[in-house]
């Protein structure tokens, strides 16, 4: 009885250590996933045909390019309806 309990304890300990080592090895280092502050990575379905959203053929790409590259001069406050400065500060 005591021997069987010891076997179970050792088995559980080994399984725990194997699980922890697998989780630690899959985590990777923080420096491998970081990028510089000047790099913008965006996932889109296809390569944009232009960085000018007014002449691009694809609506989804227009939104991605427009929202991540261009900024507006004035924003509208949705609650009050009053304009607030965007990049026009």
Secondary structure, 3 states (H helix, E strand, C coil): CHHHHHHHHHHHHHHHHHHHHHHHHHHCCHHHHCCCCCCCCCCCCCCCCCCCCCCCCCHHHHHHHHHHHCCCCEEECCCCCCEEECCCC
